[in-house]
Amino acid sequence: MGIFEFFKSKKEPSSASVAKDRLQIIVAHERSQRTQPDYLPQMQQEIIDVIRKYVQVESDDVQIQLDNTDDCSVLELNVTLPEK
């Protein structure tokens, strides 16, 4: 490892590699959506409507996730509020 190695340009990932990574993320997201109950999107919209009565938020600022374990379900709600 010499000083010339330090100045060599680092190789950018190939477009095929980037596309593969993106596809894996999309597939993982779709798989997680399949296990969600049917009422979750409607519940998310209703929660957004209630929050909008008090604070203006975008739909993308509210994430809802349902985690199921053996004996309980946990509903996680993350809301990114705008700064004043």
mmCIF file as gemmi writes it, N, C-alpha and C atoms, coordinates in Angstrom:
data_model
loop_
_atom_site.group_PDB
_atom_site.id
_atom_site.type_symbol
_atom_site.label_atom_id
_atom_site.label_alt_id
_atom_site.label_comp_id
_atom_site.label_asym_id
_atom_site.label_entity_id
_atom_site.label_seq_id
_atom_site.pdbx_PDB_ins_code
_atom_site.Cartn_x
_atom_site.Cartn_y
_atom_site.Cartn_z
_atom_site.occupancy
_atom_site.B_iso_or_equiv
_atom_site.pdbx_formal_charge
_atom_site.auth_seq_id
_atom_site.auth_asym_id
_atom_site.pdbx_PDB_model_num
ATOM 1 N N . MET Axp A 1 ? 0.85 -1.172 0 1 0 ? 1 A 1
ATOM 2 C CA . MET Axp A 1 ? 0 0 0 1 0 ? 1 A 1
ATOM 3 C C . MET Axp A 1 ? 0.889 1.225 0 1 0 ? 1 A 1
ATOM 4 N N . GLY Axp A 2 ? 0.964 1.905 -1.106 1 0 ? 2 A 1
ATOM 5 C CA . GLY Axp A 2 ? 1.825 3.071 -1.208 1 0 ? 2 A 1
ATOM 6 C C . GLY Axp A 2 ? 1.029 4.35 -1.245 1 0 ? 2 A 1
ATOM 7 N N . ILE Axp A 3 ? 1.75 5.418 -1.429 1 0 ? 3 A 1
ATOM 8 C CA . ILE Axp A 3 ? 1.107 6.722 -1.475 1 0 ? 3 A 1
ATOM 9 C C . ILE Axp A 3 ? 0.259 6.87 -2.73 1 0 ? 3 A 1
ATOM 10 N N . PHE Axp A 4 ? 0.62 6.143 -3.791 1 0 ? 4 A 1
ATOM 11 C CA . PHE Axp A 4 ? -0.15 6.231 -5.031 1 0 ? 4 A 1
ATOM 12 C C . PHE Axp A 4 ? -1.535 5.613 -4.888 1 0 ? 4 A 1
ATOM 13 N N . GLU Axp A 5 ? -1.65 4.61 -4.036 1 0 ? 5 A 1
ATOM 14 C CA . GLU Axp A 5 ? -2.95 3.988 -3.787 1 0 ? 5 A 1
ATOM 15 C C . GLU Axp A 5 ? -3.927 5.001 -3.182 1 0 ? 5 A 1
ATOM 16 N N . PHE Axp A 6 ? -3.402 5.917 -2.387 1 0 ? 6 A 1
ATOM 17 C CA . PHE Axp A 6 ? -4.234 6.915 -1.732 1 0 ? 6 A 1
ATOM 18 C C . PHE Axp A 6 ? -4.866 7.856 -2.756 1 0 ? 6 A 1
ATOM 19 N N . PHE Axp A 7 ? -4.127 8.18 -3.819 1 0 ? 7 A 1
ATOM 20 C CA . PHE Axp A 7 ? -4.605 9.138 -4.804 1 0 ? 7 A 1
ATOM 21 C C . PHE Axp A 7 ? -5.415 8.508 -5.933 1 0 ? 7 A 1
ATOM 22 N N . LYS Axp A 8 ? -5.444 7.2 -6.001 1 0 ? 8 A 1
ATOM 23 C CA . LYS Axp A 8 ? -6.234 6.551 -7.044 1 0 ? 8 A 1
ATOM 24 C C . LYS Axp A 8 ? -7.71 6.832 -6.811 1 0 ? 8 A 1
ATOM 25 N N . SER Axp A 9 ? -8.411 7.028 -7.906 1 0 ? 9 A 1
ATOM 26 C CA . SER Axp A 9 ? -9.852 7.286 -7.759 1 0 ? 9 A 1
ATOM 27 C C . SER Axp A 9 ? -10.55 5.996 -7.323 1 0 ? 9 A 1
ATOM 28 N N . LYS Axp A 10 ? -11.468 6.164 -6.434 1 0 ? 10 A 1
ATOM 29 C CA . LYS Axp A 10 ? -12.217 5.006 -5.958 1 0 ? 10 A 1
ATOM 30 C C . LYS Axp A 10 ? -13.265 4.643 -7 1 0 ? 10 A 1
ATOM 31 N N . LYS Axp A 11 ? -13.381 3.365 -7.265 1 0 ? 11 A 1
ATOM 32 C CA . LYS Axp A 11 ? -14.275 2.892 -8.308 1 0 ? 11 A 1
ATOM 33 C C . LYS Axp A 11 ? -15.726 3.032 -7.853 1 0 ? 11 A 1
ATOM 34 N N . GLU Axp A 12 ? -16.537 3.644 -8.686 1 0 ? 12 A 1
ATOM 35 C CA . GLU Axp A 12 ? -17.966 3.797 -8.43 1 0 ? 12 A 1
ATOM 36 C C . GLU Axp A 12 ? -18.643 2.434 -8.619 1 0 ? 12 A 1
ATOM 37 N N . PRO Axp A 13 ? -19.68 2.154 -7.848 1 0 ? 13 A 1
ATOM 38 C CA . PRO Axp A 13 ? -20.383 0.897 -8.058 1 0 ? 13 A 1
ATOM 39 C C . PRO Axp A 13 ? -21.058 0.898 -9.438 1 0 ? 13 A 1
ATOM 40 N N . SER Axp A 14 ? -21.123 -0.256 -10.046 1 0 ? 14 A 1
ATOM 41 C CA . SER Axp A 14 ? -21.726 -0.342 -11.381 1 0 ? 14 A 1
ATOM 42 C C . SER Axp A 14 ? -23.221 -0.102 -11.29 1 0 ? 14 A 1
ATOM 43 N N . SER Axp A 15 ? -23.81 0.314 -12.4 1 0 ? 15 A 1
ATOM 44 C CA . SER Axp A 15 ? -25.249 0.582 -12.411 1 0 ? 15 A 1
ATOM 45 C C . SER Axp A 15 ? -26.034 -0.706 -12.162 1 0 ? 15 A 1
ATOM 46 N N . ALA Axp A 16 ? -25.489 -1.837 -12.581 1 0 ? 16 A 1
ATOM 47 C CA . ALA Axp A 16 ? -26.154 -3.114 -12.325 1 0 ? 16 A 1
ATOM 48 C C . ALA Axp A 16 ? -26.183 -3.415 -10.83 1 0 ? 16 A 1
ATOM 49 N N . SER Axp A 17 ? -25.101 -3.104 -10.146 1 0 ? 17 A 1
ATOM 50 C CA . SER Axp A 17 ? -25.034 -3.322 -8.711 1 0 ? 17 A 1
ATOM 51 C C . SER Axp A 17 ? -26.026 -2.415 -7.972 1 0 ? 17 A 1
ATOM 52 N N . VAL Axp A 18 ? -26.096 -1.162 -8.391 1 0 ? 18 A 1
ATOM 53 C CA . VAL Axp A 18 ? -27.035 -0.222 -7.777 1 0 ? 18 A 1
ATOM 54 C C . VAL Axp A 18 ? -28.47 -0.672 -8.041 1 0 ? 18 A 1
ATOM 55 N N . ALA Axp A 19 ? -28.767 -1.096 -9.264 1 0 ? 19 A 1
ATOM 56 C CA . ALA Axp A 19 ? -30.107 -1.566 -9.604 1 0 ? 19 A 1
ATOM 57 C C . ALA Axp A 19 ? -30.483 -2.8 -8.79 1 0 ? 19 A 1
ATOM 58 N N . LYS Axp A 20 ? -29.533 -3.694 -8.585 1 0 ? 20 A 1
ATOM 59 C CA . LYS Axp A 20 ? -29.779 -4.894 -7.788 1 0 ? 20 A 1
ATOM 60 C C . LYS Axp A 20 ? -30.11 -4.527 -6.346 1 0 ? 20 A 1
ATOM 61 N N . ASP Axp A 21 ? -29.353 -3.594 -5.777 1 0 ? 21 A 1
ATOM 62 C CA . ASP Axp A 21 ? -29.608 -3.153 -4.406 1 0 ? 21 A 1
ATOM 63 C C . ASP Axp A 21 ? -30.984 -2.514 -4.287 1 0 ? 21 A 1
ATOM 64 N N . ARG Axp A 22 ? -31.342 -1.688 -5.24 1 0 ? 22 A 1
ATOM 65 C CA . ARG Axp A 22 ? -32.659 -1.037 -5.213 1 0 ? 22 A 1
ATOM 66 C C . ARG Axp A 22 ? -33.778 -2.062 -5.34 1 0 ? 22 A 1
ATOM 67 N N . LEU Axp A 23 ? -33.6 -3.041 -6.201 1 0 ? 23 A 1
ATOM 68 C CA . LEU Axp A 23 ? -34.608 -4.081 -6.372 1 0 ? 23 A 1
ATOM 69 C C . LEU Axp A 23 ? -34.788 -4.883 -5.094 1 0 ? 23 A 1
ATOM 70 N N . GLN Axp A 24 ? -33.695 -5.169 -4.397 1 0 ? 24 A 1
ATOM 71 C CA . GLN Axp A 24 ? -33.792 -5.898 -3.132 1 0 ? 24 A 1
ATOM 72 C C . GLN Axp A 24 ? -34.576 -5.097 -2.1 1 0 ? 24 A 1
ATOM 73 N N . ILE Axp A 25 ? -34.383 -3.794 -2.075 1 0 ? 25 A 1
ATOM 74 C CA . ILE Axp A 25 ? -35.127 -2.938 -1.145 1 0 ? 25 A 1
ATOM 75 C C . ILE Axp A 25 ? -36.611 -2.948 -1.487 1 0 ? 25 A 1
ATOM 76 N N . ILE Axp A 26 ? -36.932 -2.857 -2.775 1 0 ? 26 A 1
ATOM 77 C CA . ILE Axp A 26 ? -38.336 -2.856 -3.199 1 0 ? 26 A 1
ATOM 78 C C . ILE Axp A 26 ? -38.999 -4.184 -2.859 1 0 ? 26 A 1
ATOM 79 N N . VAL Axp A 27 ? -38.327 -5.282 -3.114 1 0 ? 27 A 1
ATOM 80 C CA . VAL Axp A 27 ? -38.885 -6.604 -2.815 1 0 ? 27 A 1
ATOM 81 C C . VAL Axp A 27 ? -39.102 -6.766 -1.309 1 0 ? 27 A 1
ATOM 82 N N . ALA Axp A 28 ? -38.159 -6.318 -0.51 1 0 ? 28 A 1
ATOM 83 C CA . ALA Axp A 28 ? -38.311 -6.409 0.948 1 0 ? 28 A 1
ATOM 84 C C . ALA Axp A 28 ? -39.487 -5.563 1.411 1 0 ? 28 A 1
ATOM 85 N N . HIS Axp A 29 ? -39.653 -4.39 0.825 1 0 ? 29 A 1
ATOM 86 C CA . HIS Axp A 29 ? -40.775 -3.527 1.191 1 0 ? 29 A 1
ATOM 87 C C . HIS Axp A 29 ? -42.101 -4.169 0.817 1 0 ? 29 A 1
ATOM 88 N N . GLU Axp A 30 ? -42.174 -4.749 -0.375 1 0 ? 30 A 1
ATOM 89 C CA . GLU Axp A 30 ? -43.411 -5.406 -0.821 1 0 ? 30 A 1
ATOM 90 C C . GLU Axp A 30 ? -43.748 -6.601 0.071 1 0 ? 30 A 1
ATOM 91 N N . ARG Axp A 31 ? -42.749 -7.352 0.474 1 0 ? 31 A 1
ATOM 92 C CA . ARG Axp A 31 ? -42.996 -8.494 1.363 1 0 ? 31 A 1
ATOM 93 C C . ARG Axp A 31 ? -43.537 -8.032 2.705 1 0 ? 31 A 1
ATOM 94 N N . SER Axp A 32 ? -43.009 -6.932 3.215 1 0 ? 32 A 1
ATOM 95 C CA . SER Axp A 32 ? -43.498 -6.436 4.501 1 0 ? 32 A 1
ATOM 96 C C . SER Axp A 32 ? -44.923 -5.909 4.379 1 0 ? 32 A 1
ATOM 97 N N . GLN Axp A 33 ? -45.28 -5.382 3.215 1 0 ? 33 A 1
ATOM 98 C CA . GLN Axp A 33 ? -46.631 -4.875 3.01 1 0 ? 33 A 1
ATOM 99 C C . GLN Axp A 33 ? -47.652 -6.008 2.948 1 0 ? 33 A 1
ATOM 100 N N . ARG Axp A 34 ? -47.232 -7.174 2.467 1 0 ? 34 A 1
ATOM 101 C CA . ARG Axp A 34 ? -48.152 -8.308 2.361 1 0 ? 34 A 1
ATOM 102 C C . ARG Axp A 34 ? -48.633 -8.812 3.709 1 0 ? 34 A 1
ATOM 103 N N . THR Axp A 35 ? -47.816 -8.673 4.721 1 0 ? 35 A 1
ATOM 104 C CA . THR Axp A 35 ? -48.185 -9.189 6.028 1 0 ? 35 A 1
ATOM 105 C C . THR Axp A 35 ? -49.01 -8.199 6.839 1 0 ? 35 A 1
ATOM 106 N N . GLN Axp A 36 ? -49.216 -6.983 6.319 1 0 ? 36 A 1
ATOM 107 C CA . GLN Axp A 36 ? -49.996 -5.995 7.034 1 0 ? 36 A 1
ATOM 108 C C . GLN Axp A 36 ? -51.486 -6.257 6.848 1 0 ? 36 A 1
ATOM 109 N N . PRO Axp A 37 ? -52.279 -5.936 7.855 1 0 ? 37 A 1
ATOM 110 C CA . PRO Axp A 37 ? -53.724 -6.091 7.718 1 0 ? 37 A 1
ATOM 111 C C . PRO Axp A 37 ? -54.292 -5.106 6.698 1 0 ? 37 A 1
ATOM 112 N N . ASP Axp A 38 ? -55.462 -5.419 6.18 1 0 ? 38 A 1
ATOM 113 C CA . ASP Axp A 38 ? -56.081 -4.586 5.153 1 0 ? 38 A 1
ATOM 114 C C . ASP Axp A 38 ? -56.467 -3.206 5.676 1 0 ? 38 A 1
ATOM 115 N N . TYR Axp A 39 ? -56.757 -3.096 6.947 1 0 ? 39 A 1
ATOM 116 C CA . TYR Axp A 39 ? -57.223 -1.828 7.498 1 0 ? 39 A 1
ATOM 117 C C . TYR Axp A 39 ? -56.105 -0.826 7.761 1 0 ? 39 A 1
ATOM 118 N N . LEU Axp A 40 ? -54.864 -1.238 7.67 1 0 ? 40 A 1
ATOM 119 C CA . LEU Axp A 40 ? -53.752 -0.359 8.025 1 0 ? 40 A 1
ATOM 120 C C . LEU Axp A 40 ? -53.662 0.898 7.148 1 0 ? 40 A 1
ATOM 121 N N . PRO Axp A 41 ? -53.788 0.834 5.832 1 0 ? 41 A 1
ATOM 122 C CA . PRO Axp A 41 ? -53.738 2.072 5.026 1 0 ? 41 A 1
ATOM 123 C C . PRO Axp A 41 ? -54.872 3.037 5.374 1 0 ? 41 A 1
ATOM 124 N N . GLN Axp A 42 ? -56.063 2.501 5.619 1 0 ? 42 A 1
ATOM 125 C CA . GLN Axp A 42 ? -57.188 3.355 5.985 1 0 ? 42 A 1
ATOM 126 C C . GLN Axp A 42 ? -56.939 4.001 7.355 1 0 ? 42 A 1
ATOM 127 N N . MET Axp A 43 ? -56.4 3.226 8.288 1 0 ? 43 A 1
ATOM 128 C CA . MET Axp A 43 ? -56.083 3.753 9.61 1 0 ? 43 A 1
ATOM 129 C C . MET Axp A 43 ? -55.034 4.857 9.499 1 0 ? 43 A 1
ATOM 130 N N . GLN Axp A 44 ? -54.051 4.656 8.646 1 0 ? 44 A 1
ATOM 131 C CA . GLN Axp A 44 ? -53.01 5.664 8.457 1 0 ? 44 A 1
ATOM 132 C C . GLN Axp A 44 ? -53.624 6.96 7.931 1 0 ? 44 A 1
ATOM 133 N N . GLN Axp A 45 ? -54.531 6.87 6.977 1 0 ? 45 A 1
ATOM 134 C CA . GLN Axp A 45 ? -55.16 8.067 6.423 1 0 ? 45 A 1
ATOM 135 C C . GLN Axp A 45 ? -56.008 8.778 7.475 1 0 ? 45 A 1
ATOM 136 N N . GLU Axp A 46 ? -56.715 8.026 8.29 1 0 ? 46 A 1
ATOM 137 C CA . GLU Axp A 46 ? -57.529 8.634 9.343 1 0 ? 46 A 1
ATOM 138 C C . GLU Axp A 46 ? -56.651 9.322 10.389 1 0 ? 46 A 1
ATOM 139 N N . ILE Axp A 47 ? -55.533 8.714 10.722 1 0 ? 47 A 1
ATOM 140 C CA . ILE Axp A 47 ? -54.603 9.329 11.679 1 0 ? 47 A 1
ATOM 141 C C . ILE Axp A 47 ? -54.034 10.623 11.093 1 0 ? 47 A 1
ATOM 142 N N . ILE Axp A 48 ? -53.694 10.611 9.816 1 0 ? 48 A 1
ATOM 143 C CA . ILE Axp A 48 ? -53.185 11.816 9.157 1 0 ? 48 A 1
ATOM 144 C C . ILE Axp A 48 ? -54.235 12.917 9.198 1 0 ? 48 A 1
ATOM 145 N N . ASP Axp A 49 ? -55.499 12.556 8.945 1 0 ? 49 A 1
ATOM 146 C CA . ASP Axp A 49 ? -56.575 13.553 8.974 1 0 ? 49 A 1
ATOM 147 C C . ASP Axp A 49 ? -56.724 14.183 10.356 1 0 ? 49 A 1
ATOM 148 N N . VAL Axp A 50 ? -56.62 13.367 11.401 1 0 ? 50 A 1
ATOM 149 C CA . VAL Axp A 50 ? -56.728 13.893 12.762 1 0 ? 50 A 1
ATOM 150 C C . VAL Axp A 50 ? -55.549 14.802 13.085 1 0 ? 50 A 1
ATOM 151 N N . ILE Axp A 51 ? -54.339 14.395 12.714 1 0 ? 51 A 1
ATOM 152 C CA . ILE Axp A 51 ? -53.155 15.213 12.979 1 0 ? 51 A 1
ATOM 153 C C . ILE Axp A 51 ? -53.252 16.538 12.238 1 0 ? 51 A 1
ATOM 154 N N . ARG Axp A 52 ? -53.811 16.527 11.037 1 0 ? 52 A 1
ATOM 155 C CA . ARG Axp A 52 ? -53.926 17.751 10.231 1 0 ? 52 A 1
ATOM 156 C C . ARG Axp A 52 ? -54.899 18.759 10.828 1 0 ? 52 A 1
ATOM 157 N N . LYS Axp A 53 ? -55.745 18.334 11.739 1 0 ? 53 A 1
ATOM 158 C CA . LYS Axp A 53 ? -56.615 19.29 12.428 1 0 ? 53 A 1
ATOM 159 C C . LYS Axp A 53 ? -55.784 20.25 13.272 1 0 ? 53 A 1
ATOM 160 N N . TYR Axp A 54 ? -54.596 19.814 13.708 1 0 ? 54 A 1
ATOM 161 C CA . TYR Axp A 54 ? -53.773 20.595 14.613 1 0 ? 54 A 1
ATOM 162 C C . TYR Axp A 54 ? -52.479 21.081 13.974 1 0 ? 54 A 1
ATOM 163 N N . VAL Axp A 55 ? -51.888 20.274 13.097 1 0 ? 55 A 1
ATOM 164 C CA . VAL Axp A 55 ? -50.596 20.592 12.488 1 0 ? 55 A 1
ATOM 165 C C . VAL Axp A 55 ? -50.642 20.157 11.026 1 0 ? 55 A 1
ATOM 166 N N . GLN Axp A 56 ? -50.104 21.004 10.144 1 0 ? 56 A 1
ATOM 167 C CA . GLN Axp A 56 ? -50.056 20.64 8.731 1 0 ? 56 A 1
ATOM 168 C C . GLN Axp A 56 ? -48.88 19.701 8.484 1 0 ? 56 A 1
ATOM 169 N N . VAL Axp A 57 ? -49.164 18.452 8.127 1 0 ? 57 A 1
ATOM 170 C CA . VAL Axp A 57 ? -48.125 17.471 7.821 1 0 ? 57 A 1
ATOM 171 C C . VAL Axp A 57 ? -48.421 16.85 6.464 1 0 ? 57 A 1
ATOM 172 N N . GLU Axp A 58 ? -47.378 16.369 5.828 1 0 ? 58 A 1
ATOM 173 C CA . GLU Axp A 58 ? -47.518 15.65 4.564 1 0 ? 58 A 1
ATOM 174 C C . GLU Axp A 58 ? -47.802 14.178 4.857 1 0 ? 58 A 1
ATOM 175 N N . SER Axp A 59 ? -48.386 13.494 3.919 1 0 ? 59 A 1
ATOM 176 C CA . SER Axp A 59 ? -48.678 12.066 4.091 1 0 ? 59 A 1
ATOM 177 C C . SER Axp A 59 ? -47.406 11.255 4.281 1 0 ? 59 A 1
ATOM 178 N N . ASP Axp A 60 ? -46.327 11.678 3.656 1 0 ? 60 A 1
ATOM 179 C CA . ASP Axp A 60 ? -45.047 10.966 3.772 1 0 ? 60 A 1
ATOM 180 C C . ASP Axp A 60 ? -44.416 11.128 5.156 1 0 ? 60 A 1
ATOM 181 N N . ASP Axp A 61 ? -44.909 12.102 5.921 1 0 ? 61 A 1
ATOM 182 C CA . ASP Axp A 61 ? -44.344 12.363 7.243 1 0 ? 61 A 1
ATOM 183 C C . ASP Axp A 61 ? -44.915 11.447 8.32 1 0 ? 61 A 1
ATOM 184 N N . VAL Axp A 62 ? -45.861 10.598 7.955 1 0 ? 62 A 1
ATOM 185 C CA . VAL Axp A 62 ? -46.481 9.681 8.914 1 0 ? 62 A 1
ATOM 186 C C . VAL Axp A 62 ? -46.224 8.255 8.453 1 0 ? 62 A 1
ATOM 187 N N . GLN Axp A 63 ? -45.568 7.472 9.292 1 0 ? 63 A 1
ATOM 188 C CA . GLN Axp A 63 ? -45.323 6.059 8.992 1 0 ? 63 A 1
ATOM 189 C C . GLN Axp A 63 ? -45.955 5.214 10.09 1 0 ? 63 A 1
ATOM 190 N N . ILE Axp A 64 ? -46.636 4.17 9.649 1 0 ? 64 A 1
ATOM 191 C CA . ILE Axp A 64 ? -47.257 3.234 10.577 1 0 ? 64 A 1
ATOM 192 C C . ILE Axp A 64 ? -46.703 1.851 10.274 1 0 ? 64 A 1
ATOM 193 N N . GLN Axp A 65 ? -46.341 1.147 11.332 1 0 ? 65 A 1
ATOM 194 C CA . GLN Axp A 65 ? -45.811 -0.203 11.172 1 0 ? 65 A 1
ATOM 195 C C . GLN Axp A 65 ? -46.442 -1.095 12.233 1 0 ? 65 A 1
ATOM 196 N N . LEU Axp A 66 ? -46.832 -2.277 11.824 1 0 ? 66 A 1
ATOM 197 C CA . LEU Axp A 66 ? -47.412 -3.243 12.733 1 0 ? 66 A 1
ATOM 198 C C . LEU Axp A 66 ? -46.45 -4.404 12.872 1 0 ? 66 A 1
ATOM 199 N N . ASP Axp A 67 ? -46.002 -4.661 14.103 1 0 ? 67 A 1
ATOM 200 C CA . ASP Axp A 67 ? -45.089 -5.77 14.382 1 0 ? 67 A 1
ATOM 201 C C . ASP Axp A 67 ? -45.843 -6.824 15.176 1 0 ? 67 A 1
ATOM 202 N N . ASN Axp A 68 ? -45.823 -8.038 14.678 1 0 ? 68 A 1
ATOM 203 C CA . ASN Axp A 68 ? -46.493 -9.142 15.359 1 0 ? 68 A 1
ATOM 204 C C . ASN Axp A 68 ? -45.47 -10.063 15.986 1 0 ? 68 A 1
ATOM 205 N N . THR Axp A 69 ? -45.706 -10.396 17.244 1 0 ? 69 A 1
ATOM 206 C CA . THR Axp A 69 ? -44.897 -11.405 17.912 1 0 ? 69 A 1
ATOM 207 C C . THR Axp A 69 ? -45.826 -12.562 18.244 1 0 ? 69 A 1
ATOM 208 N N . ASP Axp A 70 ? -45.353 -13.493 19.038 1 0 ? 70 A 1
ATOM 209 C CA . ASP Axp A 70 ? -46.153 -14.679 19.337 1 0 ? 70 A 1
ATOM 210 C C . ASP Axp A 70 ? -47.484 -14.348 19.997 1 0 ? 70 A 1
ATOM 211 N N . ASP Axp A 71 ? -47.442 -13.48 20.996 1 0 ? 71 A 1
ATOM 212 C CA . ASP Axp A 71 ? -48.658 -13.258 21.769 1 0 ? 71 A 1
ATOM 213 C C . ASP Axp A 71 ? -49.147 -11.816 21.786 1 0 ? 71 A 1
ATOM 214 N N . CYS Axp A 72 ? -48.521 -10.919 21.007 1 0 ? 72 A 1
ATOM 215 C CA . CYS Axp A 72 ? -49.02 -9.539 20.977 1 0 ? 72 A 1
ATOM 216 C C . CYS Axp A 72 ? -48.64 -8.862 19.666 1 0 ? 72 A 1
ATOM 217 N N . SER Axp A 73 ? -49.36 -7.8 19.373 1 0 ? 73 A 1
ATOM 218 C CA . SER Axp A 73 ? -49.083 -6.973 18.199 1 0 ? 73 A 1
ATOM 219 C C . SER Axp A 73 ? -48.752 -5.574 18.687 1 0 ? 73 A 1
ATOM 220 N N . VAL Axp A 74 ? -47.766 -4.959 18.046 1 0 ? 74 A 1
ATOM 221 C CA . VAL Axp A 74 ? -47.352 -3.617 18.414 1 0 ? 74 A 1
ATOM 222 C C . VAL Axp A 74 ? -47.548 -2.711 17.201 1 0 ? 74 A 1
ATOM 223 N N . LEU Axp A 75 ? -48.326 -1.66 17.39 1 0 ? 75 A 1
ATOM 224 C CA . LEU Axp A 75 ? -48.551 -0.672 16.344 1 0 ? 75 A 1
ATOM 225 C C . LEU Axp A 75 ? -47.623 0.5 16.607 1 0 ? 75 A 1
ATOM 226 N N . GLU Axp A 76 ? -46.713 0.743 15.683 1 0 ? 76 A 1
ATOM 227 C CA . GLU Axp A 76 ? -45.736 1.826 15.837 1 0 ? 76 A 1
ATOM 228 C C . GLU Axp A 76 ? -46.117 2.957 14.905 1 0 ? 76 A 1
ATOM 229 N N . LEU Axp A 77 ? -46.213 4.155 15.458 1 0 ? 77 A 1
ATOM 230 C CA . LEU Axp A 77 ? -46.589 5.333 14.692 1 0 ? 77 A 1
ATOM 231 C C . LEU Axp A 77 ? -45.472 6.367 14.804 1 0 ? 77 A 1
ATOM 232 N N . ASN Axp A 78 ? -44.924 6.771 13.665 1 0 ? 78 A 1
ATOM 233 C CA . ASN Axp A 78 ? -43.866 7.799 13.632 1 0 ? 78 A 1
ATOM 234 C C . ASN Axp A 78 ? -44.374 8.976 12.827 1 0 ? 78 A 1
ATOM 235 N N . VAL Axp A 79 ? -44.386 10.152 13.445 1 0 ? 79 A 1
ATOM 236 C CA . VAL Axp A 79 ? -44.841 11.373 12.797 1 0 ? 79 A 1
ATOM 237 C C . VAL Axp A 79 ? -43.706 12.384 12.826 1 0 ? 79 A 1
ATOM 238 N N . THR Axp A 80 ? -43.335 12.879 11.669 1 0 ? 80 A 1
ATOM 239 C CA . THR Axp A 80 ? -42.323 13.93 11.59 1 0 ? 80 A 1
ATOM 240 C C . THR Axp A 80 ? -43.063 15.256 11.533 1 0 ? 80 A 1
ATOM 241 N N . LEU Axp A 81 ? -42.952 16.023 12.616 1 0 ? 81 A 1
ATOM 242 C CA . LEU Axp A 81 ? -43.637 17.291 12.698 1 0 ? 81 A 1
ATOM 243 C C . LEU Axp A 81 ? -42.779 18.394 12.099 1 0 ? 81 A 1
ATOM 244 N N . PRO Axp A 82 ? -43.419 19.374 11.453 1 0 ? 82 A 1
ATOM 245 C CA . PRO Axp A 82 ? -42.636 20.477 10.88 1 0 ? 82 A 1
ATOM 246 C C . PRO Axp A 82 ? -42.082 21.368 11.983 1 0 ? 82 A 1
ATOM 247 N N . GLU Axp A 83 ? -40.966 22.011 11.688 1 0 ? 83 A 1
ATOM 248 C CA . GLU Axp A 83 ? -40.386 22.937 12.656 1 0 ? 83 A 1
ATOM 249 C C . GLU Axp A 83 ? -41.115 24.261 12.554 1 0 ? 83 A 1
ATOM 250 N N . LYS Axp A 84 ? -41.191 24.968 13.658 1 0 ? 84 A 1
ATOM 251 C CA . LYS Axp A 84 ? -41.915 26.259 13.663 1 0 ? 84 A 1
ATOM 252 C C . LYS Axp A 84 ? -41.113 27.336 13.051 1 0 ? 84 A 1
